Amino acid sequence: MNLFDLHCDTIGECCKNKASLRKNNLNVSLEKGNAFKNYTQVFAIWIPDELRKEKAVAYFDKVCDYFYAELSKNKDLITRYSADKNGEKRIKAILAVEGGAALGGNIDGLYHLYDRGVRVLTLTWNAPNEIASGAFSEGGLTPFGKEVLKKAEKLKIVIDVSHLNRESFFDVAENTEKPFIASHSNADIVDTESGKKRNITDEQIEIIKNRGGLIGLNFCKDFFDVDNKSGVEALKVHLSYLLERGCEDIIALGSDFDGCRLSEGITGVEAIEEIYNSLLKSGYKEQLLNGLFYNNADLFFKKMIQ
């Protein structure tokens, strides 16, 4: 089978622990990913909220250097994602930033991210930064944020609204023209305080759908478990909810591997094929599942970043 995952925090964990991307004890490794026929992974460099300005830029560069060192060491298995064919390599990587503080509050920082290969920008983490406000804070898009959005769209950097609060989300919708994604955000049906803040409402779902974006389902227990269900059973609830709202062409996976406490029964990338087969046996059509696990995201990125 094929897998396209919109969000993992693996490269930051590898950098922190000086671990190999090829083989490790994390949720994602190249050895595990090599089992797929085709596997595209968006590797996010998470910027902690306590880092701002020069410290945020320096942290980004440190993890980014580690990312490219690991790609170089493992070039027999992995290559950077391209809209064109990448030959025989099964694993393709897209670089993302989770937290726009990595720009350092300077528009030149956006070009720096682009030059280093960043093609997805999650605007905030949980707190406010120079661009917008995160899910656990107040405030909307800043004037600087509007400038960032305009130039990011010209550069073909995909805007990611996961982690934004409601006000910032709607500000982004009003100040963008292209499709954007919620890389790792579930439907707002999880009755926890964090779930209510992080997941997206029907109105937000409709905006993303009408814009032709993507919604990546997140396996984080606090945002995912619903109606006393976890794992595949919780995934069925989220899927059913989104399918009822006509989202079959915009659903994807945004696992949040190596960045959260996972729902019970989901251990890492090695569990994905079992999840796929379980859904297939439950009656979900193969075409729908192929869209969820790979095709929808692949088609989106071929259109957006080529």
N, C-alpha and C positions, 0 to 999 in steps of 0.2 A: 504494500500500500504506500501512499504518499502522505507526507505531512508538511504543512506550512503553519508555523507557530509565530504569532505576532509579538510575543513578548516573553523573554526570560532574562533573569539577572545573573546568569551563570558567569559571564566574563568578569564581573566585579568580584564575585566570590573566588574565582580562580586567581585573580590578581591579589586579593587580600591574603589568601592562603598559599600563594605560590604553587598552585595546583596546575596540572596539565589539562588542557581542554580535550585532549585525546582520550585520557583515561583518568577518572577521578571517582570520588564518592558522592558526587552531586546528582541533581535530577537530570542534568544534561551532560552528555559527553559525546565525542565523535564516534567512539566505538559503538555506543548504543544507537546513535543516529544512523550509522552505516547500514543498519538492518532495513531501512526504508528504500524503496525504489528511487524516490526523489524526496529530498528533505530540505526545506528552506527554513532557517531559523533567524528571527530578528533578535539580535543580541543588544540589549539595552545597557548603557552605562548610566547607572543610577547616581544622581548627585544628592547627597544627604542635605537636609534642610538647614543644617548648621553651617554649611559652606556657601559663601557668597563671594562675588567679585573675583579677585585674583586667586583665592583659595579654591573656588569652584572650577576655574579654568585649569589650574594646575592639577587638580584631582582628575578632571576629564582627561587631560593629556597623559597622565600616568597610566590610567586604565586603558586608554586607547592604544598606547605603546604596547601594552601587554597583549591586547587583542591582536594587533598585527604581528607581533612576535609569534603568537600561537598559530596564526594562519600560515606564517612562513614555515614553522616547524612541521606543520601538518598539511602541506600543500598537495600531498598525495590523496587526501580525502576531501578537502574543503576548498572552495573558491568564493570570491565575492559574487553576490547575485547580480545577474544582468538580465535584461529583457530578452536578450539574444540567447541562443543556446550556449551552454557552458561545457560542452563535450561530455565526457563520461563520468565526471565527478558527481556523486550523488548528493553531496551536502553543499548548500549555498548559504552564505551569510549576508545579512543586511545589518548595518550598524545603526543603532538608535541612541538617543539621549533621553533619559527620564529625569527631566528637571531643567527648565530653560535658564537656570542660574549659570549653566555651563557657558553661556554667552558672555558672562562677566558684566552684564548691563550695558554692553556696547554692540552696536549693529555689526561692527567688524568681526565680532565673535561668531556671528551667524556664518559668515564666509569662512572663518577658520574651521567651524564644524563641517561645513560642506567640503572644504578642501581635504579634510581628514576622512571623508567618506560617509558622514552621517546623512542618512536619507529619511529618517523618521525623527520627529521632535515632539516628545511628550512635554507639554508646555510647563507643567509644574509637577512637584510631588505634592505633599499634603499642606504645606505652608505657602504663604504668598512669596513671590519673587518679583523681579523687575518687569515680568511680562504679564502675569495674571495671579489669581489666587487659587490655592488648592482646596480640596474637598473639606478639609478641617479648619478652614479659615474663611474670612469674609472679604468682600471686595471683588471687583471685576477686572476686565482687561484694561491695561494701562495705555497711555499714548505710545509709549515705547513698544508695548505689545502689538499695537496696531501696525506699527512700522515693521516689526518682525514678521507678522503674518503676511503682509504684502510682499516682502522680499523673499520669504520662504517659498511662497507659491511660485514666484518667478524662477527660483532655483530648483523647483520640483522636489522640495523637501516636504514629505507628507506630514501634515499636522495631526497630532494625536491629542484628543480631548480627555482621555482617561486621567483621573485624579483632579480634574477641574471641579470647582464648586458650580452650582447652578448658574449664578450670575455670570461667571466667566465663560461658561459653555455658551450661553445665549449671545454674549458679546462676540465670541468667536464666530458663531453662525452668521451674525450680522456683518462681520468684517472679513469674510472670506468668500471666494467664488467657487473654488474647486472642492471636490469631495474630501472629507476628512474622516479619520477613524477614531473609534474608541478601542484601543488595542487590547485592553484587558479590563472590561467592565461588563457586568451582568445586568439583567433586567432587574428593575426595582421591585422585587418580590421577596426579598430576604428581610425578615423582621429583626434586624439587629441595628444598633446605632451606626456602626461602621458601614454596614450594608446599605443603609438608607443614604449615607453621605457619598459612598463610592459608586453605587450602581446607578443606572440611568432610567429615567422615567419614560412613560409612553410618548410624551411630547418630544423628548430627546431622541428616542428611537425613530420616531417618524421623520425628524429632521435629517438624521444620518441616512435613513433609507431613501428619502426623496433626493438627497444630494448624491447618492450612489457611493456611499462610503462603506465602512466595514465595522462590525461589532465582534470583537474577539472575546469569547467566553473564558472567564478567569476561574481557575480551580482553587483559589484561596478560600479556605473553609469559612471564614467570616463573611464572605461576600457570595458564597456559592451554595452552601447547605440550606435547604428549604423544606418546610413541611416535615421535619424530622427525617429527611432523606439526605444521603451523601453519595459521593462517587457517581456512578452511572445513573442511579435513580434520580439524583438531583439534576444531573445534566439533562435528563428527559424532561423534567419540569421546565427548565429554562428554555430548552429547545421548543417545547410545545407552546410556550408563551410567545416566543418570537415568531414562530411559524404562523400562529393565529393572526399575527400582525403583518404578514406578508414579507417576512425577512429572509426567505429561503436563499436569495441571491447575495445577501450581505453578511450572513453569519460566518464566523471563522473561529479559530481557537487562539486565545491569548493566555497561555497556561499560567504565567507568572512563576514558572519553575525557578527554583533557587532564590525566590524573593518573598516567600510567604510560607505559612503553615497550610499544607495541602489538605484537601478533603480526604476523608478516610477512603482507602482503596485506590487512591491515585498516588503512585510512588515516584513517577518521573516519566521521561520520554519512553522508557521501556514498556509502560502500561498502555500506551496509546493504541496499539493494534488490538489489544484485548477489549478496550473500550469501543473501538470501531465495530468489532465482531459482535459484541454484546448488543449494540444498537441495531445492527443488521438483523440479528436474531429476534429482536423485539418488534420488527416490522417496518423499520425505517428503510426507505428506498435507497439503493446503492447510489443513484445519481445525487440525491440530497446529501448523503454522507460524504461523497467525494467532493462536493462543493464545500461542506463544512470543514473537512480536514485538509483540503488543499486548493481546489480549483478556484473558489471565490477569491481568496487572497492572491493567488498567482495571477489571475486575470487583472485584478485591481493594480498590482504593482507593475505588471507589464505595461499597463496604460499610464501609470502615474510617474514612474521614474526612468523610463527609457530615454 
